[in-house]
Structure formats: C-alpha cells, structure tokens
C-alpha cells in the first residue's frame, strides 16, 4: 500500500439470485413415488416425516427419503441420481 490507501477485502460470497421457472405440478399424486431430501438442518428430519405421512394419506404410491450428510454440502450425486431415477417428484429444501 502506498500513498495512504487502504484495501478492504470482503470474504463473503456474492449473492446472485437466478430467476427460475417453477417446476410444473404433476397432474396427480395418486400412485406417484415421491422423494424427500432431508437437508440435515435442525428438525428437518421431523418435518420431512410429517410431510411424508401427509403425502401417503393423500394417496401417493410411496415415499423415498434421503438425508444430506450435513447442511453445508449437497446431496451426493449418486444419491440424487438414484432419486431422479426412481421418483416422479422430489422435494428438497427445508431451512431453519
């Protein structure tokens, strides 16, 4: 630094929101296989169990659940690919 300059470095990642279209709703839930991804945040497992139970009462064929290793990392690719292959719908995303 010369001439009395100060350089400030901000270590936070930049927020860059991307506008995306909502996924189309399935025509019906009857008999559908629904995947639920528990993001490993506090109580997300309990929340997803309730959601799964409600979906089963609504007539889905089955519920497949997966849990992220921890909230800071994505679901491993192989687990995500497995959900995409076997499920008609995948629900992901619960925050504190």
Secondary structure as UniProt FT lines:
FT   TURN            3..4
FT   TURN            30..31
FT   STRAND          33..38
FT   TURN            42..43
FT   HELIX           44..57
FT   TURN            58..59
FT   STRAND          62..67
FT   TURN            71..72
FT   HELIX           77..86
FT   STRAND          89..92
//
